[in-house]
Amino acid sequence: MLAHGAFDGDRAVNSRSESIAVAISNQELQSLAEEFETPVEFVEQVYEAEAARIRENARINTFIAVLTVSRVRATLRTHRLKH
């Protein structure tokens, strides 16, 4: 089992529960970081926090990654406006 936030190949794995691990590719992390001109590490932290929030209430886990990326974009947009 990988540690929470560990990297498995080219995927960042967020595995509080192995059965519903939510992953995003490094390429997508990098793309978000470039889009919002922020460090990849910060994007990963935001992603992990948003995935955890969504996972808490998720009944169907199929779309967690898609919903999380959408929320990450919204959070980064807000963060960019504040700074």
Protein Blocks (a to p, Z undefined) as FASTA:
>chain_A
ZZehiaehjaccddfblklcccddfklmmmmmmmnopafklmmmmmmmmmmmmmmmpmbl
klmmmmmmmmmmmmmmmmmmmZZ
